């Protein structure tokens, strides 16, 4: 079946995470992504799992950030390397890069240079802190982006210590999503208006956007949305509870009065309705600790699955608090393809996160594993008019 980005060629100079995962999103939707890597060092993400070879484990990081792509080694510091890049640019649709501000200008592969060769090119740049401002040239990794954006602080408000608790590169991931979004806007604009342009995003701007609701609460009203201990939740039906099997259950009933009668009936605690402290949403918020203590004791009498079933029968919004083992077996996750299998040359298949957006007529898919270092260099050069003798010379000269 066709995919929405079939025929779109992306020259991907990005490294690490917030750039490469953006181009994974594009590749999942059919784009032909040519990953351009330095012939000596390659993407540093290849070495992040340096112990994987010793432990005979897959480099999950590089696989996550580079599935579906072709890998081409190219020394952009050399004139010959740049000339090859320029030739590729003429037939490309998109160029992506996430080097520190100023690097691509030094290399001669910046937007102003590239657009002279291909005026309709969509050139997408992702930086740490944005292209303007006094700190634009500072390098940023995920922990720094979470720190600078107040995301780390927000998750630690009211606690003694500030914690970096949201692992997995959340700042990088939302930065990647924003960059992919920008590329697609560029593609649409070119289709509609026939123009290329420079798309710029940053990790800082992306994490600020991620916090729009909480940040706007502060900017508009001066309020800070803080978390509280579970036993002090202002709405007992927007809370988490431990069950008899030591697993946890989450309730998500914002309008608690709408659900309260059925909730107490399911739990068998109708007697609390005679207590004026618990008569409505407001009073339960004022007296949250005693009612949560009552609810806690009841939830400890049955397993999580038993409670989920009973609550859902009454259409009370709830969900199991799952770990990764649960998630990997969740039929809802599996049937929607949110976890999928990807062909791998030595492992047979790899199980990994799938594609989150479903298109009925032009679906995307995780088609193949991340490429070996420089795996497609010769193939790409041959497709662009180079002969085997020329390719051998380029390799001897350290250009590829």
C-alpha angles and dihedrals in degrees: 000000000000121000123212095248099041109144094022110127118205124191102207118199094162124123138195112011124309092060101035095049089052089058091045087059089052093045091050086060094053105273117146101234117194108197109210112206135180108259093230107037107014121192106339087225087076089068098042090092092049091150094052094088092051092046093040090237129138119255093246092181096059092040091053093050100042115033118140093020135121117230121220124176114219132163103222091182089070125076091231090051091052091048090055090048091050090052091052091048092061090064098036130097101199138025119194129190137164103184119137113282110281098023098100090050090056091049093048094237098106127129096262090054095043097048091058087062095041115015092188095054118129104220113192121193125186118192134178100244105009132276096274135053138058095293098041093118095051117114118240133197125183098272090051093048091052089048097047094045094054089241091119091048093048091055090051102043110138094018127111094235132036109238135202093215106144100085130178094072097284092173091050092046096053088044089056093048090051092049092050089048089053092050091052090050088053091050091051092047091051091050091050102037105018094238137127122212148173114267115199128188135157141202091240093053092044095053090045088054090048088060096046096126097046093040093049090051086061098039095047103035106011091244125141116208103222130183121236134203111279091248091059099048107147090219113042089200091058095061146084128255136193118237132207094269090056091253123126133238128201125212119203108185107137093176094053096176089061092058102030101093093051092042096056089044091055091048093044094235101119088138090077088071089073091058110091090211090070103036097114146357094279097049092045088054091052091048099034098136098060094044092046089051089055093047091047092058093050096048089054090065097070140034123264093251091051091053094046090053094047095046095046090052086064092043092246108157110245142139138190115255096238132198123210092271089057092044093053090057099038107125091209090057094044098046091052093049094242086138115038144166123253124198113248127191096227106016097047093226138003121213111220146141111305135207116303098201121068121204116190098211105023107029126182126227144182096250108174143000126267114288127255115251107289091349095149102034097110093041092054094045092049090050088054096054103270120139125224091250091055091047091053090051092049090052092048089051093051093244092123 
